[in-house]
Amino acid sequence: MERYFETLEKIFNLRGGIIDLRLDRMSQALALFNHPENQFPSLHIAGTNGKGSTAAALHNILQQAGYRTALYTSPHLESFTERIRVGQQEIAQAEVVSLAVEVWQRTAEANVPLTFFEFITVMAFIYFARNRVDVAVIEVGLGGRLDATNVVTPLVSVITTISKDHEAYLGPDELSIAREKGGIIKPRIPVVCGKMSEPVVKLLREIAQAVESPAYFLETAFSFLLKNERLFDYIGIKQNLSHLAVALRGRHQLANASLALAALELASEHFPVPEDTLRRGLETVRWPGRLEVMSERPLVILDGAHNPEGVCALADELLELRQGRKIRLLFATMADKEWQLMLGILAKLADEMIFTRVAMERSADPELLAKNIPIPVPNRVIPDSQTALAALLDSAQPDDIIVVAGSLYLLGEVRPLLATASARADATPPA
């Protein structure tokens, strides 16, 4: 255990310095291990929001179909091992240590310095190859074109949404960001895209056409029809499915589910999935931290919304849930996010706001957040996130809605407390 935490500390120290988006180091490092990224088929997913949920849906459906399926995602909520999975099993701590040592030794000998994300991506690809997975679902870390994961040649590429996020690295506007994310489109490899603005659709079509990649867009090549709050119809590229249910909450999850179904249609020659398995996969998918309900009284919701698009989706769901109840919000975010816009959306819904921070230098100053609420809302500043959550729970009434949002890192800090409290409540016998 001690060696595992020492290894993690060393890996996380690779975060220091400026993010250097290039692919040459990845190619050099992977060559040292006989290019593991070429030893398994993959599905590659980029996008501003919805990447993780779409990846989780694909992973669960393919597992349900009996395929040995790997999943690579970021960031993690509570444990580093969440990032690298085969089936339902996260990578073991001992495997993290042994793989890390192996990658350090070989890259040091070859003088190939890697960034944090490059390093763990190399680890993941080696792990998947050695475990002889049938297929891997790979989530892009940042952007697409120069992301460390963009060394794979997938069966299908997926781009979920395009909106402003990570502007310092991806560009100042939607088209710049779309150009970077469109960089995952490979020659003659089909790409599935979510709902986007017309200029972005035009740009991605041009990128796809230039490399002879068939492009399929939500609401044109395929679509979904909401039946009620729990059921939807999928009108697909090749097949239609009626009365589907998805376990993940929120209307935006129907779009993510439709993207997963479209990708599976295009990959069906290699990985066919029966209809009953598609249904079961959507009905049983889980993805922590996305409109995740941790308790019912009060209703406690964790949501990793960290940009205006994600916060809008959260706000839509809260409007449906409110029904006269008070909404109390615990909020922290990164200083480089568009937090003014996020606050503007959330302040219209919140009856109380508590501002906190996470244990990262990038975390926004909660005092600054509190001073910039665009409309008057009762608020408090409690710098420690766990103390802030405890204060919010103590003051809440049974009918209140408590929302934790603004950063996945915030969710990672408070979720263990909520999970422990929930487990205790479940174990307490009724009076």
PAZA-115496 format. One record per atom (N, C-alpha, C): x negated, y negated, z. Coordinates in steps of 0.001 Angstrom, whole numbers, padded with zeros to 6 digits, always signed. Each point is the difference from the previous one (the first is absolute). Example, Ala and Ser with C-alpha at 12.3 -4.5 7.8 and 13.67 -1.06 7.14 Angstrom:
BEGIN
-013190+005690+007800 +000890-001190+000000 -000900-001200+000000 +000350-001050-000720 -000820-001190+000060 +000770-001090+000730 
# end
This chain:
BEGIN
-000833+001205+000000 +000833-001205+000000 -000876-001267+000000 -001025-000027+000875 -000880-001159+000091 -000700-000258-001334 -000451+001084-000648 -000673-000162-001282 +000957-000547-001068 +001267+000408+000083 +001000-000498-000934 +000141-001511+000125 +000127-000504+001219 +000167-001435+000183 -001266-000776-000365 -001146+000592+000235 -001250-000626-000448 -000040-000092-001529 +000465+001063-000658 +000048+000015-001466 +000960-001067-000517 +001187-000092+000608 +000964-001017-000415 -000568-001400+000157 -000680-000245+001114 -000587-001321+000220 -000990-000343-001114 -000783+000963-000388 -000968-000227-001069 +000703-000242-001329 +001074+000770-000292 +000753-000190-001233 +000644-001389-000025 +000639-000393+001111 +000680-001292+000041 -000983-001167-000071 -001219+000206+000419 -001013-001050-000122 -000333-000316-001453 +000361+000914-000902 -000204-000255-001425 +000941-001078-000515 +000992-000394+000823 +000908-001064-000385 -000663-001365-000023 -001155-000108+000643 -000660-001287+000103 -000368-000568-001366 -000018-001287-000090 -000386-000653-001243 +001171-000183-000947 -000305-000445-001217 +000997-000301-001020 +000416+001274-000727 +001310+000131-000266 +000488+001107-000810 -000574-000134-001407 -000649+001029-000466 -000686-000019-001298 +000696+001001-000908 +000870-000522-000876 +000793+000863-000854 -000776+000367-001258 -000520+001187-000036 -000692+000568-001167 +000227+001502-000004 -000209+000639-001141 +000176+001443-000080 -001305+000753-000219 -001081-000710-000283 -001237+000696-000309 -000524+000796+001192 +000115-000576+001210 -000463+000735+001172 +000811+001273+000214 +001316-000067-000237 +000836+001188+000141 -000436+001093-000964 -000240-000363-001240 -000425+000987-000993 -001324+000645+000401 -000921-000824+000486 -001292+000528+000428 +000144+000932+001198 +000801-000410+000978 +000177+000811+001204 +000699+001315-000307 +001060-000049-000809 +000739+001216-000324 -000821+000969-000838 -000907-000529-000814 -000890+000863-000785 -000880+000853+000903 -000317-000519+001189 -000816+000753+000950 +000726+001241+000516 +001323+000022-000164 +000820+001115+000485 +000726+000709-001138 -000570-000081-001201 +000552+000685-001170 +001401-000499-000343 +000233-001265+000160 +001242-000677-000380 +001251+000752+000480 +000223-000014+001308 +001178+000691+000546 +001313-000577-000510 +000029-001294-000369 +001236-000633-000469 +000524+000623-001288 -000863+000743-000711 +000404+000671-001237 +000397+001455+000223 -000007+000440+001242 +000239+001409+000289 +001436+000292+000444 +000868-001016-000056 +001418+000205+000322 +000823-001027-000780 +001220+000356-000420 +000890-000974-000637 +000495-001001+001049 +000433-001168-000452 +000424-001008+000951 +001131-000856-000558 +000677-000683+000904 +000958-001051-000294 -000529-001252+000692 -000118-001112-000728 -000697-001190+000494 +000997-001141+000145 +000039-000629+001193 +001057-000960+000313 -000588-001333+000439 +000366-001064-000698 -000372-001372+000352 +001272-000815+000191 -000160-001246+000471 +001144-000884+000166 -000152-000856+001240 +000720-001104+000051 -000066-000890+001157 +000708+000609+001199 +001202+000491-000200 +000772+000655+001054 +000549+001325-000516 +000258+000917+000921 +000634+001266-000365 -000943+001120-000378 -001326-000269-000013 -000942+001057-000382 +000085+001192+000944 -000056-000295+001305 -000016+001076+000977 +001276+000818+000001 +001147-000677-000083 +001280+000712-000003 +000143+000876-001243 -000400-000531-001165 +000060+000778-001236 -000939+001195+000075 -001200-000229+000527 -000966+001089+000159 +000532+001067+000944 +000611-000432+001105 +000553+000955+000962 +001100+000838-000626 +000854-000630-000813 +001070+000741-000669 -000571+001033-000969 -000968-000408-000806 -000627+000933-000945 -000660+001159+000745 -000730-000328+001038 -000703+001009+000782 +000972+001012+000595 +001088-000502+000585 +000957+000905+000649 +000726+000875-001011 +000418-000581-001120 +000701+000785-001020 -000894+001108-000546 -001234-000332-000329 -000923+000996-000553 -000312+001089+001030 -000114-000385+001280 -000170+001008+001047 +001196+000930+000061 +001201-000596-000015 +001227+000795+000073 +000091+000983-001166 -000613-000369-001120 +000009+000870-001177 -001049+001109+000084 -000785-000007+001076 -000973+001067+000205 -001402-000290-000483 -000263-001212-000467 -001337-000351-000457 -000870-000436+001181 -001257+000361-000071 -000966-000436+001007 -000365-001456-000333 +000591-000934+000727 -000017-001408-000382 -000802-000826+000988 -000903-000810-000521 -000799-000907+000819 +000595-001402-000046 -000296-000799+001026 +000474-001375+000075 -001116-000881+000550 -000283-001089-000717 -001001-000974+000432 +000660-001371+000061 +000056-000591+001193 +000665-001279+000197 -000828-000901+000913 +000364-001274+000040 -000632-000953+000900 +000935-001198+000202 -000151-000716+001132 -000809+000362+001148 +000719+001042+000850 -000610+000421+001074 +000679+000897+000925 +000697-000820+001070 +000973+000607+000685 +000687-000658+001097 -000690+000252+001328 -000177+001269+000346 -000532+000341+001317 -001313+000755-000058 -000177+000845-000987 -001194+000840-000064 -000606-000037-001397 -001315-000109-000057 -000706+000012-001272 +000349+001225-000829 +000245+001119+000652 +000253+001252-000705 +001281-000024-000822 +000899-000978+000262 +001227-000127-000782 -000294-000252-001469 -001143-000582-000297 -000325-000429-001362 -000214+001163-000965 -000424+001128+000498 -000413+001128-000841 +000760+001241+000455 +000867+000525-000845 +000840+001137+000379 +000042+001043-001111 +000135+001226+000412 +000339+001101-000906 +001225+000669+000586 +001110-000028-000760 +001268+000438+000564 +000387-000905+001154 +000446+000587+001086 +000372-000770+001181 -001171-000245+000930 -001150+000588-000300 -001140-000058+000895 -000927-001174-000320 -000211-000842+000999 -001011-001037-000141 -001388+000624+000087 -000962-000657-000590 -001368+000479+000076 -000422+000122+001463 -000693+001074+000343 -000443+000212+001375 -001125-000969+000349 -000085-000355+001269 -001058-000909+000439 -001385+000566-000300 -000161+001303+000177 -001295+000624-000286 -000361-000124-001478 +001004+000089-000881 -000236-000157-001435 -000410-001442-000319 +000606-000966+000683 -000389-001392-000190 -001479-000175+000306 -000432+000568+001109 -001401-000123+000406 -000924+000655-001024 +000276+001250-000363 -000902+000728-000899 -000040-000627-001386 +001156-000432-000515 +000025-000641-001316 -000739-001338+000019 +000218-000764+001060 -000662-001297+000104 -001512+000162+000024 -000493+000942+000777 -001442+000243+000063 -000536+000384-001381 +000728+000872-000680 -000426+000447-001334 -000039-001162-000987 +001023-000852-000001 +000041-001137-000918 -001100-001003+000332 -000209-000290+001284 -001080-000905+000384 -001350+000503-000480 -000264+001272+000223 -001308+000545-000348 -000250-000083-001501 +000955+000469-000781 -000219+000039-001447 -000049-001391-000618 +000877-000900+000427 +000004-001343-000577 -001228-000787+000437 -000469+000236+001224 -001223-000670+000462 -001206+000466-000798 -000091+001311-000222 -001116+000539-000783 +000009-000538-001424 +001192-000210-000557 +000122-000486-001378 +000054-001526-000071 -000053-000674+001164 +000069-001459+000077 +001276-000530-000653 +001143+000560+000430 +001313-000436-000474 +000788-000526+001205 -000098-001295+000310 +000739-000537+001144 +001488-000129-000316 +000852+000443+000918 +001437-000014-000216 +000699-000927+000990 +001088-000607-000445 +000859-000749+000903 +000841+000974+000820 +000713-000519+000990 +000862+000815+000848 +000976+000833-000828 +000749-000656-000886 +001030+000724-000731 -000600+000961-001026 -001103-000385-000617 -000678+000921-000911 -000432+001261+000735 -000565-000187+001182 -000521+001120+000777 +001099+001006+000330 +001143-000495+000515 +001053+000935+000403 +000710+000593-001223 -000005-000711-001123 +000578+000557-001223 -000843+001163-000513 -001311-000155+000049 -000889+001110-000361 +000260+001194+000912 +000115-000254+001305 +000300+001072+000946 +001293+000720-000373 +001036-000780-000303 +001302+000589-000323 -000077+000880-001238 -000649-000476-001043 -000076+000771-001246 -000786+001292+000189 -001075-000064+000764 -000756+001215+000302 +000879+000988+000764 +000718-000509+000996 +000855+000846+000831 +001088+000676-000832 +000628-000758-000889 +001057+000570-000836 -000551+001071-000942 -001157-000270-000596 -000593+000962-000930 -000360+001288+000722 -000605-000103+001161 -000416+001182+000747 +001179+000790+000538 +001118-000678+000204 +001209+000692+000454 +000850+000511-001154 -000502-000157-001212 +000640+000553-001200 +001492-000360-000077 +000283-001276+000121 +001393-000442-000063 +000522+000141-001428 +001304+000220-000107 +000634+000077-001317 +000111-001385-000633 +000282-000993+000833 +000203-001356-000493 -000201-000964+001168 -000485-001210-000311 -000205-001021+001023 +000789-001255-000351 +000646-000563+000995 +000684-001284-000138 -000932-001054+000586 -000443-000924-000838 -001052-000944+000367 +000558-001422+000002 -000033-000668+001144 +000444-001383+000112 -001190-000939-000171 +000161-001003-000838 -001010-001036-000172 -000176-000757+001308 -001229-000395+000294 -000254-000773+001195 +000275-001486-000197 -000636-000603-001011 +000128-001427-000264 -000073-000246-001507 +001049-000583-000535 -000001-000321-001430 +000251+001219-000853 -001013+000383-000767 +000146+001130-000904 -001209+000155-000898 -000249-000999-000853 -001040+000094-001026 -001347+000380+000590 -000411-000647+001082 -001298+000252+000599 +000110+000686+001355 +001167+000516+000318 +000167+000733+001251 -000789+001296-000036 -000496+000415+001163 -000828+001204+000077 +000708+001243-000517 +001334+000042+000101 +000744+001172-000464 +000124+000072-001515 -000351-001071-000706 +000273-000060-001437 -001020+000768-000831 -000647+000951+000603 -000873+000922-000733 +000763+001250-000415 +001237+000168+000489 +000775+001183-000371 +000658-000216-001360 +000221+001097-000701 +000805-000003-001221 +001261+000794+000316 +001087-000686+000352 +001177+000696+000527 +000882+000582-001095 +000951+000802+000417 +001049+000466-000902 +000970-001140-000310 +000277-000811+001009 +000905-001142-000115 -000525-001109+000899 +000086-001234-000480 -000283-001162+000831 +001326-000644+000405 +000033-000590+001187 +001203-000667+000505 -000392-001386+000500 +000753-001027-000407 -000158-001351+000531 +001348-000399+000581 +000083-000147+001306 +001285-000151+000684 +000581-001403-000167 -000677-001002+000481 +000440-001392-000106 -001212-000890-000205 +000255-001220-000455 -001042-001014-000149 +000482-001280+000668 -000714-000452+000998 +000257-001307+000604 -001296-000487+000626 +000015-001238+000507 -001220-000602+000516 -000427+000646+001309 -001234+000466+000050 -000621+000572+001185 -001477+000166-000318 -000842-000156+000985 -001451+000139-000193 -000502-000905-001134 +000499-001235-000043 -000339-000908-001098 -001502-000259-000100 -000694+000022+001129 -001438-000279-000020 -000765+000999-000856 +000530+001223-000109 -000678+001044-000759 +000650+000291-001345 +001325-000222-000089 +000742+000431-001177 +000434-001135-000913 -000102-001237+000465 +000393-001130-000830 +001146-000779+000617 +000186-001257-000448 +000928-000910+000673 +001465+000105-000413 +000312+000782-001031 +001374+000048-000485 +000382+001422-000401 +001287+000176-000285 +000524+001326-000320 -000706+000646-001178 -000252-000764-001059 -000614+000589-001189 -001435+000454+000275 -000735-000778+000783 -001355+000411+000360 +000027+001301+000794 +000918+000066+000963 +000134+001194+000827 +000455+001188-000848 +000954-000242-000904 +000481+001063-000883 -001123+000539-000880 -000866-000884-000442 -001121+000427-000844 -000922+000947+000770 -000230-000309+001275 -000844+000860+000818 +000672+001344+000268 +001274-000025+000365 +000708+001250+000279 +000218+000809-001276 +000185-000683-001115 +000133+000692-001280 -001279+000698-000423 -001079-000275+000709 -001262+000662-000296 -000016+001486+000287 +001025+000520+000687 +000068+001455+000220 +000587+000719-001214 +000542-000751-000952 +000577+000625-001189 -001130+000580-000849 +000078+001286-000281 -001060+000708-000720 +000437+000342-001419 -000956+000173-000908 +000338+000356-001379 +000872+001254-000091 +001155-000187-000640 +000944+001087-000313 +000557+000698+001244 -000159-000609+001165 +000597+000506+001234 +001263-000806+000281 +001165+000623+000167 +001225-000763+000220 -000052-000792+001304 +000680-001151+000000 +000082-000830+001194 +001462-000310+000293 +000358+000081+001278 +001348-000296+000483 -000074-001283+000816 +000887-000950-000284 -000057-001306+000653 +001341-000357+000641 -000056-000694+001124 +001190-000457+000689 +000573-001265-000610 +000943-000617+000708 +000637-001217-000475 -000968-001170+000116 -000187-000725-001087 -000957-001098-000050 +000544-001146-000829 -000613-001161+000123 +000410-001151-000792 -000319+000243-001471 +000705-000701-000869 -000194+000193-001438 -001437-000251-000447 -000664-001082+000474 -001396-000196-000414 -000907+001154+000416 +000234+000563+001193 -000810+001128+000460 +000284+001237-000843 +001270+000262-000304 +000357+001131-000866 -000702-000129-001342 +000040-001190-000573 -000643-000244-001297 -001495+000289+000067 -000653-000470+001064 -001440+000217+000154 -000323+001478+000152 +000732+000704+000860 -000281+001416+000209 +000276+000818-001259 +001032-000383-000761 +000256+000689-001278 -001175-000190-000945 -000553-001196-000032 -001140-000274-000877 -001217+000820+000415 -000241+000082+001319 -001121+000804+000497 +000197+001462-000381 +001221+000503+000190 +000302+001398-000313 -000128+000281-001490 +000525-000883-000827 -000066+000183-001447 -001435+000007-000500 -000845-000815+000621 -001394-000088-000434 -000746+001315+000186 +000434+000809+000942 -000665+001282+000246 +000914+001182-000323 +001081-000274-000742 +000939+001031-000440 +000602+000775+001172 +000316-000739+001069 +000615+000598+001176 +001503-000212-000052 +000816+001061+000004 +001459-000182+000062 +000388-000668+001321 +000802-001076-000070 +000371-000758+001191 +001504+000085+000225 +000403+000306+001218 +001405+000161+000364 +000315-000940+001163 +000968-000903-000207 +000322-001012+000994 +001363+000260+000632 +000056-000213+001318 +001265+000090+000716 +000981-001017-000569 +001225+000428-000175 +001130-000763-000528 +000033-000068-001525 -001008+000577-000660 +000070+000131-001463 -000147+001464-000402 -001124+000626+000316 -000200+001417-000346 +000694+000937+000983 +000164-000445+001237 +000692+000786+001022 +000583-000974+001024 +000938+000466+000830 +000656-000896+000942 +000648+000808+001110 +000560-000712+000980 +000784+000655+001041 +001270-000803+000240 +001008+000674+000480 +001292-000622+000273 +000380+000301+001438 +000172-001032+000790 +000365+000164+001403 +001450+000458+000109 +000227+001125+000666 +001351+000514+000208 +000581-000527+001305 -000786+000108+001068 +000298-000604+001289 -001328-000183+000710 +000035-000347+001290 -001238-000311+000697 -000936+001197+000117 +000481+001211-000225 -000811+001195+000150 -000254+000758-001301 +000825-000213-001032 -000076+000802-001218 -000237-000864-001230 -000717+000579-000990 -000211-000697-001261 -000057+001014-001137 +000253-000481-001214 -000169+000798-001211 -001298-000423-000678 -000702+000967-000562 -001220-000269-000745 +000263+000253-001473 -000191-001032-000822 +000143+000123-001447 -001406+000010-000568 -000486+001187-000347 -001413+000168-000258 -000439-000073-001445 -001275+000258-000191 -000613+000021-001323 +000475+001216-000775 +000081+001139+000695 +000410+001251-000625 +001229+000610+000651 +000269-000314+001264 +001094+000625+000708 +000701-001005+000898 +001255+000271+000300 +000792-000807+000924 +000334+000842+001222 +000012-000633+001159 +000315+000681+001248 +001004-000840+000774 +001042+000631+000491 +001059-000716+000703 -000039+000268+001498 +000427-000981+000764 +000186+000110+001435 -001267+000488+000711 -001071-000747-000217 -001257+000256+000685 -000044-000788+001297 -000640+000562+001003 -000215-000693+001267 -001490-000061+000284 -000459-001145+000540 -001401-000132+000372 -000074-000361+001480 -000900+000644+000710 -000084-000187+001450 -000517-001381+000383 -000808-000624-000835 -000576-001300+000319 +001069-001085-000096 +000005-000922+000953 +001022-001039+000070 -000317-001160-000938 +001077-000663-000468 -000153-001207-000794 +000288+000235-001478 +000672-000979-000626 +000320+000116-001418 -001263+000104-000854 -001066-000695+000412 -001236+000053-000785 -000564+001418-000070 +000356+000856+000987 -000482+001380-000042 +000670+000813-001107 +001160-000435-000461 +000617+000672-001140 -000821-000246-001269 -000541-001207-000122 -000891-000289-001123 -001267+000836+000089 -000588+000100+001219 -001200+000814+000171 +000283+001469-000306 +001144+000500+000454 +000378+001385-000285 +000168+000220-001500 +000578-000986-000692 +000189+000116-001449 -001333+000021-000730 -000960-000786+000467 -001338+000034-000583 -000635+001379+000169 +000168+000578+001194 -000538+001340+000242 +000648+001025-000926 +001322-000088-000170 +000706+000940-000874 -000443-000159-001449 -000181-001248-000449 -000449-000233-001372 -001407+000565-000212 -000888-000207+000972 -001352+000543-000109 +000020+001521-000081 +000858+000628+000786 +000097+001458-000022 +000579+000509-001313 +000936-000765-000578 +000499+000378-001325 -001146+000063-001002 -000864-001004+000041 -001097-000077-000968 -001097+001021+000282 -000078+000464+001247 -000999+001007+000363 +000561+001412-000004 +001258+000149-000429 +000699+001279+000147 -000621+001132-000815 -000701-000322-001081 -000657+001047-000782 -001040+000727+000842 -000651-000733+000888 -001036+000565+000854 +000553+000454+001350 +000951-000758+000542 +000543+000276+001326 +001519-000104-000014 +000655+001011-000547 +001469-000031-000019 +000562+000112+001410 +001100-000714+000237 +000652+000006+001306 +001501+000211-000202 +000582+001047+000578 +001445+000229-000136 +000815-001137+000627 +001227-000172-000476 +000843-001086+000486 +000249+000082+001502 +000264+001202+000504 +000276+000112+001433 -001218-000411+000834 -001189+000224-000544 -001219-000388+000701 -000187-001517-000035 +000316-000616-001132 -000033-001459-000079 +000892-000611+001073 +001202+000536+000115 +000957-000517+000989 -000534+000183+001416 -000490+001195+000278 -000490+000288+001357 -001213-000869+000331 -000865-000227-000988 -001182-000816+000220 +000339-001429+000375 +000985-000590-000665 +000426-001362+000324 +000713-000054+001345 +000762+001028+000312 +000780+000014+001247 -000871+000187+001233 -001215+000504-000174 -000848+000311+001152 -001284-000825+000066 -000193-000933-000943 -001242-000775-000006 -000060-000919+001210 -001176-000152+000556 -000258-000918+001107 -001182-000875-000353 +000050-001259+000415 -001125-000910-000168 +000025-001002+001149 -000759+000270+001053 +000040-000848+001194 -000309-001466-000293 +000665-000876+000731 -000274-001420-000101 +000728-000720-001112 +000934+000674-000673 +000801-000631-001038 +001459+000104+000419 +000517-001103+000567 +001348+000002+000567 +000205+001240+000876 -000996+000279+000808 +000015+001183+000860 +000741-000313+001298 +001021+000773+000295 +000775-000171+001228 -000655+000798+001121 -000421-000700+001062 -000670+000636+001131 +000935+000273+001160 +001103-000754+000098 +001032+000265+001001 +001296-000641-000467 +001099+000408+000616 +001320-000479-000427 +000576-001073+000919 -000289+000056+001316 +000548-000981+000940 -001099-000462+000965 -000573-001168-000275 +000238-000841-001168 -000558+000634-001278 +000534-000482-001128 -000497+000465-001291 -001380-000605-000225 -001035+000843-000041 -001380-000455-000193 -000480+000462-001374 -000376-000966-000827 -000408+000282-001373 -001434-000476-000220 -000822+000874-000548 -001345-000361-000421 -000035-000103-001511 -000515-001118-000508 -000109-000144-001446 -001297-000709-000348 -000742+000598-000913 -001314-000521-000360 +000021-001149-000985 +001144-000673-000170 +000078-001125-000930 -001075-001033+000321 -000851-000314-000984 -001119-000905+000252 -000194-001021-001123 +001017-000145-000845 -000013-001023-001033 +001454-000401-000262 +000233-001117-000694 +001377-000470-000170 +000946+001013-000630 -000465+000755-000990 +000860+000994-000621 +000444+001053+001009 -000942+000499+000793 +000335+000998+001008 +000914-000548+001072 -000224-001250+000406 +000838-000622+001019 +001419-000225-000523 +000146-000340-001269 +001339-000133-000590 +000772+001314+000072 -000673+001118-000299 +000646+001312+000091 +000413+000300+001435 -000867-000348+000958 +000327+000182+001412 +001207-000856+000382 +000006-001263-000433 +001102-000903+000325 +001331+000513-000543 -000008+000539-001208 +001232+000558-000579 +000558+001112+000876 -000872+000858+000496 +000436+001098+000851 +000528-000519+001339 -000663-001002+000568 +000436-000546+001282 +001366-000680-000111 +000248-000635-001127 +001318-000602-000212 +001092+001054+000035 -000281+001190-000537 +000977+001087+000020 +000187+000555+001407 -001094+000048+000764 +000034+000612+001322 +000528-000930+001085 -000100-001300-000206 +000245-000963+001067 +001352+000193+000667 +001073-000190-000721 +001367+000190+000512 +000204-000655+001369 -000406-001256+000111 +000199-000757+001223 -001052+000192+001072 -000951+000902-000218 -001032+000255+000998 -001141-001023-000103 -000729-000197+001100 -001146-000897-000002 -001241+000721-000528 -000779-000723-000803 -001240+000535-000565 -001182-000658+000703 -000820+000810+000623 -001198-000476+000695 -001217+000554-000732 -000902-000902-000397 -001088+000341-000906 -001359-000118+000675 -000818+001059-000117 -001411-000041+000376 -000800-000084-001293 -000826-001051-000130 -000634-000282-001277 -001479-000309+000165 -000808+000625-000829 -001413-000331-000170 -000338+000211-001462 -000971-000727-000483 -000375+000148-001391 -001459-000388-000179 -000512+000201-001189 -001355-000396-000312 -000026-001458-000459 -001067-000698+000336 -000099-001428-000312 +000038-000289-001487 -000417+000969-000836 -000054-000229-001440 +001298+000372-000717 +001040+000363+000742 +001295+000312-000596 +000844-001267-000136 +001077+000080-000787 +000914-001132-000163 +000991-000032+001169 -000541-000228+001187 +000819+000114+001199 +001035-001119+000122 -000265-001151-000590 +001007-001058+000039 +001287+000445-000687 -000144+000643-001163 +001174+000490-000712 +000694+001105+000782 -000777+000902+000593 +000593+001076+000780 +000777-000548+001192 -000578-000983+000696 +000682-000606+001140 +001294-000681-000429 -000024-000642-001166 +001196-000664-000500 +001152+000964-000215 -000309+001198-000468 +001029+001018-000223 +000505+000560+001325 -000924+000345+000889 +000365+000678+001242 +000648-000935+001017 -000405-001264+000016 +000552-000945+000965 +001502-000199-000182 +000490+000191-001212 +001435-000149-000266 +000815+001119+000639 -000661+001101+000328 +000695+001154+000558 -000231+000177+001491 -001149-000447+000489 -000424+000327+001354 +000688-000872+001047 +000402+000639+001095 +000510-000720+001167 -001124-000294+000987 -001079+000742-000109 -001196-000225+000808 -001193+000529-000771 -001137-000707+000103 -001226+000439-000644 -001124-000006+001022 -000728+001102+000051 -001210+000071+000816 -001180+000170-000943 -000975-000872+000122 -001177+000031-000853 -001175+000598+000764 -000711+000882-000666 -001138+000656+000600 -001098+000111-001044 -001042+000757+000304 -001071+000237-000964 -000481+001430+000123 -000724+000453-001017 -000598+001328+000050 -001492-000148+000238 -000624+001102+000346 -001416-000027+000360 -000880-000001-001249 +000152-001041-000808 -000805-000169-001210 -000308-001481-000176 -001181-000301-000518 -000377-001396-000234 +000939-000685-000985 +000558+000767-000939 +000901-000563-001006 +001361-000387+000559 +000315+000411+001215 +001325-000245+000557 +000265-001489+000127 +001185-000431-000405 +000383-001405+000104 +000175-000401+001465 -000321-001248+000311 +000151-000543+001339 +001489-000084+000341 +000469+000713+001034 +001434-000029+000307 +000498-001395+000406 -000862-000818+000605 +000391-001374+000327 +000309-000783-001270 -000820+000201-001031 +000222-000673-001276 +001301+000459-000642 +000283+001303+000073 +001254+000519-000541 +001192-000650+000699 -000064-000063+001335 +001110-000547+000774 +000251-001471-000327 -001055-000749-000283 +000135-001422-000300 +000571-000252-001384 +000026+001022-000836 +000413-000181-001386 +001302+000704-000354 +000818+000339+000999 +001331+000531-000296 +000801-001100-000687 +000532+000274-001191 +000644-001080-000763 +001327-000493+000567 +000676+000833+000796 +001244-000411+000639 -000072+000366+001480 +000711-000721+000872 -000099+000276+001443 +000487+001407+000346 -000860+000786+000606 +000323+001337+000485 -000689+000176+001351 +000701+000454+001033 -000673+000289+001269 -001184+000934-000238 -001157-000365+000558 -001178+000801-000282 -000973-000008+001165 -000866+001001+000011 -001066+000133+000983 -001280+000445-000698 -001123-000303+000621 -001290+000492-000470 -000577+000902+001077 -000259+001253-000364 -000625+000969+000899 -001115+000671-000802 -001241-000400+000196 -001088+000431-000891 -000226+001504-000076 +000188+000714+001113 -000207+001450-000021 +001251+000690-000534 -000142+000806-001051 +001159+000563-000691 +000794+000964+000869 -000675+000805+000803 +000713+000968+000830 +000740-000690+001141 -000624-001035+000571 +000681-000789+001026 +001208-000711-000598 -000155-000497-001239 +001088-000688-000688 +001182+000935-000234 -000284+001217-000426 +001076+000962-000217 +000709+000322+001311 -000764+000226+001058 +000598+000307+001294 +000915-001126+000459 -000422-001259-000194 +000810-001150+000385 +001289-000051-000805 -000091+000307-001270 +001175-000018-000865 +000988+001090+000405 -000503+001179+000305 +000864+001101+000419 +000657-000289+001340 -000750-000630+000912 +000535-000301+001326 +001168-000983-000060 -000077-000941-000941 +001030-001033-000082 +001156+000374-000925 -000123+001099-000709 +001016+000376-000986 +001231+000612+000653 +001131-000211-000638 +001251+000634+000391 +000226+001249-000849 +000813+000938+000484 +000194+001251-000748 +000484-000178-001432 +000765-001060-000266 +000537-000207-001345 -000930-000821-000895 -001124-000437+000509 -000932-000803-000795 -000694+000840-001073 -000517-000714-000996 -000875+000600-001007 -001398-000582+000199 -000959+000858+000269 -001392-000419+000159 -000760+000410-001254 -000688-000963-000592 -000720+000239-001248 -001470-000337+000209 -000875+000918-000383 -001443-000225+000014 -000456-000032-001450 -000600-001123-000430 -000323-000151-001420 -001157-000970-000184 -000472-000076-001235 -001038-000952-000376 -001336+000615-000344 -000263+001201+000531 -001293+000630-000233 +000070+001475+000363 -000532+000847-000863 -000099+001422+000334 -000938+000214+001185 -000984-000887+000157 -000916+000117+001134 +000744-000249+001318 +000962-000926-000007 +000831-000224+001182 +000797+001254+000328 +000587+000618-001012 +000758+001224+000224 -000882+001080+000598 -001230+000085-000491 -000918+001002+000512 -000322-000194+001474 -000025-001266+000457 -000306-000271+001405 +001167+000308+000926 +001231-000226-000456 +001151+000143+000906 +000761+001300-000175 -000144+000637-001154 +000793+001195-000251 -000241+001116+001028 -001237+000243+000438 -000181+001062+001000 +000802-000240+001273 +000125-001265+000438 +000786-000306+001191 +001469+000339-000209 +000518-000361-001173 +001397+000275-000299 +000246+001493-000141 -000928+000704-000636 +000146+001443-000161 +000002+000700+001361 -000876-000463+000911 -000051+000570+001348 +001295-000268+000756 +000486-001240-000104 +001253-000357+000674 +001166+000808-000536 +000030+000201-001321 +001062+000775-000620 -000037+001452+000459 -001213+000560+000091 -000150+001382+000442 +000473+000164+001449 -000323-000982+000836 +000445+000050+001397 +001514-000068+000103 +000592-000872-000807 +001452-000131+000008 +000681+001287-000437 -000575+000646-001022 +000568+001258-000479 -000105+001108+001045 -001066-000080+000817 -000233+001043+000998 +000797-000207+001283 +000541-001207+000187 +000753-000299+001213 +001394+000598-000081 +000375+000863+000947 +001336+000609-000058 +001070-001037+000297 +001172+000137-000604 +001071-000954+000260 +000444+000045+001454 +000417-001161+000496 +000439-000088+001398 +001289+000783+000199 
# end
